[in-house]
Amino acid sequence: MIFANPTYLYLLLLLIPMAGWYIWKLRKSQASLQVSSTKAFDLPAARSYKVYLRHVPFVLRMIALALLIIVLARPQSTDKWQNSTTEGIDIMMVLDVSTSMLAEDLKPNRLEAAKDVAASFINGRPNDNIGLVIFAGESFTQCPLTTDHTILLNLFKDIRCGLIEDGTAIGMGLANAVGRIKDSQAKSKVIILLTDGENNRGEIAPVTAAEIARTFGVRVYTIGVGTKGQAPYPTPRGTIMVDVDIDEPTLKQIANLTGGEYFRAENSQALKQIYQRIDEMEKTKISVQEYSKKQEEYKLWALLVLGLLLLEIVLRSTLLRNIP
């Protein structure tokens, strides 16, 4: 048996001063009587069984308190150790947040579709360290590598176009992600880069960033988002059609240099399938040793506490009642 909150067991030490206080109080409560002769008391007097049982309520209370402390410590039972395998890698997601991601060829737009699919991907990888880099005309880390996917998903919700200067700095976004993942000790280090345009900003060329990624053993999957030809784009004056310009040769070169793969997502369903394929390809099995599921055992102890307290109340009120 183990305890979820073992520090509560130190409260058992309080039972020692409680017992001492009871003994001290018992001695102080003994009355004295002065008589001229004790001859009348020399004959042995029969003692009632109640004399021997008068301490039972206090003992019951002490046991109940001890059991209550054990309940607070939350006793748990576990089965034996077992071997199992889990899957976990380190992944940096690099997301384009330039204003062109507001195009509506993916529903409701490219950015929101990318966020929704990425969130589903994250939920399906509970054992992975996952981080997030966003870029437009410049780049910054929205979330470093973490297994706390709740925080990561909350940060995903806050992503929108206009957070940073507009433009498309693919090389800067990729280099930032490499800097975050390069020192990872994971067997597999992966970057998923999603963009809908051509590199037109930043001090680092995309291919240069890819060569840095290859140096550190980082595999890069690139995703080009957008239909072929033109796509609807919202403006204050209404929706207009704009040209879709994705630098596919560069994205393919990045993937080839790092051992990854390039994908083209022309609609939301295609984007989901791309993430599913990446999910299937990036599996690393790790052998671990762990306990089986713990079971709470405090209920029986709590029932014993209740039973002992009820028994004490009954004895104090009936058989062992003290009359002042």
Backbone torsions as a table, in degrees:
resi	resn	phi	psi	omega
1	MET	NA	139.8	175.9
2	ILE	-124.0	169.8	-178.6
3	PHE	-123.8	135.1	178.6
4	ALA	-72.9	-32.8	179.4
5	ASN	-126.4	69.9	-173.0
6	PRO	-64.5	-21.6	-178.3
7	THR	-63.3	-25.2	178.7
8	TYR	-64.0	-22.3	-178.2
9	LEU	-65.0	-20.2	176.4
10	TYR	-64.0	-20.9	177.8
11	LEU	-64.3	-18.7	177.9
12	LEU	-61.4	-24.0	178.2
13	LEU	-64.4	-23.4	178.9
14	LEU	-66.5	-19.5	-179.6
15	LEU	-67.5	-25.6	-179.5
16	ILE	-66.2	-53.6	177.2
17	PRO	-64.1	-29.0	177.6
18	MET	-65.3	-41.7	178.0
19	ALA	-66.2	-40.4	177.8
20	GLY	-63.1	-40.8	178.3
21	TRP	-63.4	-38.5	-180.0
22	TYR	-63.9	-44.1	-179.9
23	ILE	-64.9	-42.9	178.9
24	TRP	-62.5	-43.8	179.9
25	LYS	-65.0	-37.3	-179.4
26	LEU	-64.0	-40.0	179.7
27	ARG	-69.5	-37.1	-179.6
28	LYS	-69.8	-23.1	-176.3
29	SER	-85.2	-3.7	179.7
30	GLN	-75.3	123.8	-179.7
31	ALA	-86.8	153.7	177.2
32	SER	-116.1	149.5	-178.1
33	LEU	-136.7	126.4	-179.6
34	GLN	-94.3	127.0	178.2
35	VAL	-133.1	159.5	-177.2
36	SER	-77.1	-25.1	-179.3
37	SER	-151.3	145.3	179.2
38	THR	-103.7	11.0	-176.8
39	LYS	-59.7	-34.4	-177.6
40	ALA	-69.9	-16.1	-177.5
41	PHE	-102.3	5.6	-177.5
42	ASP	-70.9	-28.0	179.3
43	LEU	-69.0	137.4	179.5
44	PRO	-62.7	131.9	-179.8
45	ALA	-104.0	137.1	179.6
46	ALA	-72.6	132.8	-179.8
47	ARG	-97.6	138.5	177.6
48	SER	-73.4	151.6	177.9
49	TYR	-62.7	-21.0	-179.8
50	LYS	-66.7	-27.2	177.4
51	VAL	-62.5	-39.4	-179.0
52	TYR	-76.9	-24.3	-176.3
53	LEU	-97.0	-0.7	-172.5
54	ARG	-65.6	-19.9	179.8
55	HIS	-90.3	-5.2	-176.3
56	VAL	-59.5	-45.0	179.8
57	PRO	-57.6	-40.5	179.0
58	PHE	-65.7	-41.4	178.7
59	VAL	-62.0	-42.3	178.7
60	LEU	-61.5	-40.6	-179.8
61	ARG	-65.7	-41.3	179.2
62	MET	-63.4	-42.0	178.5
63	ILE	-64.5	-41.3	179.8
64	ALA	-62.3	-41.8	178.7
65	LEU	-64.9	-40.4	178.5
66	ALA	-61.9	-42.9	179.6
67	LEU	-68.4	-34.6	178.2
68	LEU	-63.8	-39.7	177.2
69	ILE	-63.5	-39.1	177.4
70	ILE	-63.7	-38.4	176.6
71	VAL	-61.2	-43.4	179.5
72	LEU	-63.0	-31.3	179.1
73	ALA	-75.5	-7.9	177.2
74	ARG	56.1	76.5	176.3
75	PRO	-64.9	140.5	-179.2
76	GLN	-136.4	148.8	175.2
77	SER	-112.4	145.7	178.4
78	THR	-133.1	155.0	174.8
79	ASP	-84.8	-175.1	-177.7
80	LYS	-72.4	167.2	176.2
81	TRP	-61.8	148.2	177.2
82	GLN	-140.8	147.9	177.9
83	ASN	-90.3	138.5	177.5
84	SER	-149.5	172.9	177.6
85	THR	-122.9	145.1	176.2
86	THR	-131.8	169.3	-177.0
87	GLU	-124.9	126.6	-179.4
88	GLY	-158.1	134.4	176.0
89	ILE	-138.1	175.0	176.4
90	ASP	-104.7	129.7	-175.2
91	ILE	-132.2	129.2	169.4
92	MET	-108.2	126.7	176.9
93	MET	-99.4	129.3	-177.5
94	VAL	-117.0	116.1	-171.1
95	LEU	-119.7	128.6	176.2
96	ASP	-75.2	126.2	178.5
97	VAL	-121.3	25.4	176.3
98	SER	-67.9	162.5	-174.8
99	THR	-64.9	-20.9	177.5
100	SER	-65.3	-17.7	178.5
101	MET	-72.7	-2.5	175.7
102	LEU	-84.8	-4.4	177.4
103	ALA	-57.2	145.9	-169.4
104	GLU	-107.0	27.7	174.6
105	ASP	-75.3	-21.5	166.7
106	LEU	-107.9	142.9	-172.8
107	LYS	-98.8	138.2	-3.8
108	PRO	-74.0	-27.1	168.9
109	ASN	-155.6	174.7	-174.5
110	ARG	-60.2	-44.0	-175.9
111	LEU	-65.5	-47.9	-178.4
112	GLU	-66.5	-36.8	177.2
113	ALA	-64.7	-42.1	179.0
114	ALA	-63.7	-39.9	179.1
115	LYS	-64.7	-44.3	-178.8
116	ASP	-63.4	-45.5	-178.7
117	VAL	-68.0	-39.9	178.5
118	ALA	-63.7	-38.1	178.7
119	ALA	-63.5	-41.1	177.0
120	SER	-64.4	-39.7	178.0
121	PHE	-61.2	-44.9	-180.0
122	ILE	-62.7	-43.6	179.8
123	ASN	-62.1	-26.4	179.8
124	GLY	-87.9	1.9	-179.2
125	ARG	-125.5	63.9	-173.8
126	PRO	-65.5	-21.4	-176.3
127	ASN	-97.4	2.4	-175.7
128	ASP	-93.4	147.8	163.5
129	ASN	-82.6	120.9	-177.4
130	ILE	-128.6	135.9	176.5
131	GLY	-127.8	173.5	-175.5
132	LEU	-139.8	128.9	172.5
133	VAL	-119.8	134.3	175.0
134	ILE	-115.2	152.9	179.6
135	PHE	-149.9	153.2	169.6
136	ALA	-144.1	-106.4	173.8
137	GLY	-76.8	-17.6	174.8
138	GLU	-142.6	-175.6	-173.4
139	SER	-141.8	145.8	169.5
140	PHE	-152.0	162.6	-177.6
141	THR	-85.2	116.1	177.3
142	GLN	-77.5	-34.5	179.5
143	CYS	-155.3	124.9	175.9
144	PRO	-71.1	174.1	179.2
145	LEU	-56.2	130.8	-178.6
146	THR	-155.1	153.1	171.4
147	THR	-97.7	-4.1	176.6
148	ASP	-82.8	84.0	-174.1
149	HIS	-72.3	-17.7	176.1
150	THR	-64.0	-46.4	178.0
151	ILE	-63.6	-43.4	-179.1
152	LEU	-59.9	-44.7	-179.0
153	LEU	-67.1	-35.6	176.3
154	ASN	-64.3	-38.0	176.8
155	LEU	-67.8	-33.9	176.3
156	PHE	-60.0	-38.9	-178.1
157	LYS	-63.1	-29.1	-176.6
158	ASP	-83.5	-5.7	-177.7
159	ILE	-72.7	133.5	175.9
160	ARG	-154.6	161.3	176.1
161	CYS	-68.6	144.8	-180.0
162	GLY	96.4	-1.6	178.4
163	LEU	-65.6	-34.6	179.9
164	ILE	-133.3	170.2	-177.8
165	GLU	-55.1	138.9	-174.5
166	ASP	-73.2	158.5	-177.1
167	GLY	137.8	-174.2	179.3
168	THR	-137.9	94.8	-179.4
169	ALA	-103.5	74.8	-177.4
170	ILE	-60.7	-44.1	-178.4
171	GLY	-61.5	-41.0	179.4
172	MET	-66.5	-41.7	178.9
173	GLY	-63.0	-43.5	-179.6
174	LEU	-68.0	-42.9	179.9
175	ALA	-63.2	-39.5	177.4
176	ASN	-60.1	-44.9	-179.6
177	ALA	-64.9	-40.1	178.2
178	VAL	-61.4	-41.9	178.6
179	GLY	-61.2	-31.3	-179.8
180	ARG	-79.0	-29.0	-171.9
181	ILE	-107.5	-11.6	-171.2
182	LYS	-62.0	-31.4	-178.2
183	ASP	-90.6	6.2	179.6
184	SER	-63.6	144.9	178.0
185	GLN	-95.0	5.1	-178.7
186	ALA	-67.7	151.8	178.5
187	LYS	-67.5	-28.9	-178.1
188	SER	-130.4	125.7	179.2
189	LYS	-119.3	124.1	-171.2
190	VAL	-130.4	142.0	171.2
191	ILE	-122.3	133.1	175.4
192	ILE	-112.8	111.0	-175.8
193	LEU	-107.2	123.6	-179.0
194	LEU	-121.2	127.1	179.2
195	THR	-149.2	165.0	179.4
196	ASP	-126.8	16.1	-175.2
197	GLY	-143.9	-157.2	-179.9
198	GLU	-115.4	147.7	179.1
199	ASN	-67.2	120.7	179.8
200	ASN	-135.6	5.2	179.8
201	ARG	-141.9	170.5	174.3
202	GLY	94.5	157.5	-176.5
203	GLU	-93.3	-8.3	-177.7
204	ILE	-116.7	126.4	178.0
205	ALA	-71.6	145.8	-179.8
206	PRO	-55.0	-41.6	-178.7
207	VAL	-67.7	-36.0	176.4
208	THR	-62.6	-43.7	177.6
209	ALA	-62.7	-36.6	178.7
210	ALA	-66.0	-38.7	177.9
211	GLU	-65.3	-35.5	175.5
212	ILE	-65.3	-41.9	178.9
213	ALA	-60.8	-43.2	179.4
214	ARG	-62.5	-38.0	179.6
215	THR	-59.0	-36.7	-178.0
216	PHE	-96.0	11.3	176.5
217	GLY	70.6	31.0	-179.7
218	VAL	-99.0	127.4	178.6
219	ARG	-93.9	133.4	-175.9
220	VAL	-117.5	123.4	171.1
221	TYR	-100.5	128.6	-179.2
222	THR	-112.2	142.8	-179.0
223	ILE	-130.2	122.2	173.1
224	GLY	-97.0	124.2	-174.3
225	VAL	-108.1	126.6	175.4
226	GLY	141.6	149.9	178.0
227	THR	-72.4	169.5	176.8
228	LYS	-91.2	133.7	-178.9
229	GLY	102.7	-108.9	-178.4
230	GLN	-126.0	159.1	-179.6
231	ALA	-138.4	147.8	177.7
232	PRO	-70.7	137.9	-178.2
233	TYR	-134.8	128.7	-176.8
234	PRO	-78.3	137.9	174.6
235	THR	-135.6	165.8	178.0
236	PRO	-57.7	-25.0	-179.1
237	ARG	-93.9	1.6	-178.9
238	GLY	124.0	-179.5	-177.6
239	THR	-83.0	133.6	177.3
240	ILE	-123.9	165.3	177.5
241	MET	-99.3	131.0	-179.5
242	VAL	-124.1	155.9	178.7
243	ASP	-73.6	143.9	176.4
244	VAL	-99.9	113.6	-177.9
245	ASP	-120.7	99.1	177.6
246	ILE	-111.1	129.0	-179.3
247	ASP	-81.0	75.0	-177.4
248	GLU	-62.8	-40.1	179.2
249	PRO	-57.1	-41.9	179.5
250	THR	-67.8	-42.6	179.9
251	LEU	-64.3	-38.8	176.3
252	LYS	-65.3	-39.4	-179.8
253	GLN	-65.2	-40.2	177.8
254	ILE	-59.9	-46.8	-179.0
255	ALA	-64.7	-44.1	-178.8
256	ASN	-64.6	-40.2	-179.4
257	LEU	-62.5	-33.0	-172.3
258	THR	-104.1	1.5	-179.2
259	GLY	81.7	17.5	178.4
260	GLY	-96.0	-147.7	-178.0
261	GLU	-154.1	148.4	177.5
262	TYR	-101.7	140.6	178.4
263	PHE	-131.2	150.3	175.7
264	ARG	-118.1	124.6	-179.9
265	ALA	-112.4	107.2	-179.5
266	GLU	-94.0	-8.9	176.6
267	ASN	-154.8	173.5	-175.7
268	SER	-63.5	-39.2	-179.5
269	GLN	-64.6	-40.5	178.2
270	ALA	-63.8	-37.8	178.9
271	LEU	-64.5	-41.2	177.1
272	LYS	-60.9	-43.4	-179.3
273	GLN	-65.3	-34.6	178.0
274	ILE	-64.1	-47.2	179.2
275	TYR	-64.2	-35.7	176.9
276	GLN	-64.1	-39.1	180.0
277	ARG	-68.0	-42.7	176.6
278	ILE	-61.7	-40.1	179.1
279	ASP	-60.1	-40.4	179.9
280	GLU	-71.1	-35.2	-177.0
281	MET	-76.4	-32.8	-174.3
282	GLU	-100.0	79.0	176.2
283	LYS	-127.1	124.9	176.8
284	THR	-124.0	114.5	-178.4
285	LYS	-82.0	133.3	178.9
286	ILE	-124.8	128.6	177.7
287	SER	-82.4	127.7	179.9
288	VAL	-132.0	159.3	175.9
289	GLN	-119.0	126.8	-173.7
290	GLU	-148.2	162.6	174.3
291	TYR	-75.7	151.8	170.4
292	SER	-76.0	177.8	-173.4
293	LYS	-59.6	132.8	178.5
294	LYS	-77.1	149.8	177.9
295	GLN	-123.1	131.5	179.0
296	GLU	-72.6	134.6	-177.7
297	GLU	-121.0	14.7	-174.3
298	TYR	-76.3	-18.6	-173.9
299	LYS	-62.1	-43.9	179.8
300	LEU	-62.6	-42.4	178.6
301	TRP	-63.4	-39.8	179.5
302	ALA	-64.4	-39.4	177.6
303	LEU	-64.9	-37.9	176.8
304	LEU	-63.6	-41.2	177.1
305	VAL	-58.6	-48.5	-179.5
306	LEU	-61.2	-43.3	-180.0
307	GLY	-63.8	-42.8	-179.9
308	LEU	-66.2	-40.6	178.7
309	LEU	-65.0	-40.7	177.5
310	LEU	-64.4	-40.8	178.7
311	LEU	-63.6	-40.5	178.1
312	GLU	-62.3	-44.4	-179.8
313	ILE	-61.5	-43.0	-179.8
314	VAL	-63.7	-45.2	-179.0
315	LEU	-65.8	-40.8	179.5
316	ARG	-67.5	-28.9	-176.6
317	SER	-90.0	-15.4	-175.9
318	THR	-126.3	-89.6	-169.7
319	LEU	-64.5	-39.3	-174.8
320	LEU	-112.6	34.3	-179.1
321	ARG	-71.7	135.0	176.5
322	ASN	-93.2	133.8	177.3
323	ILE	-108.7	118.2	-177.6
324	PRO	-59.9	NA	NA
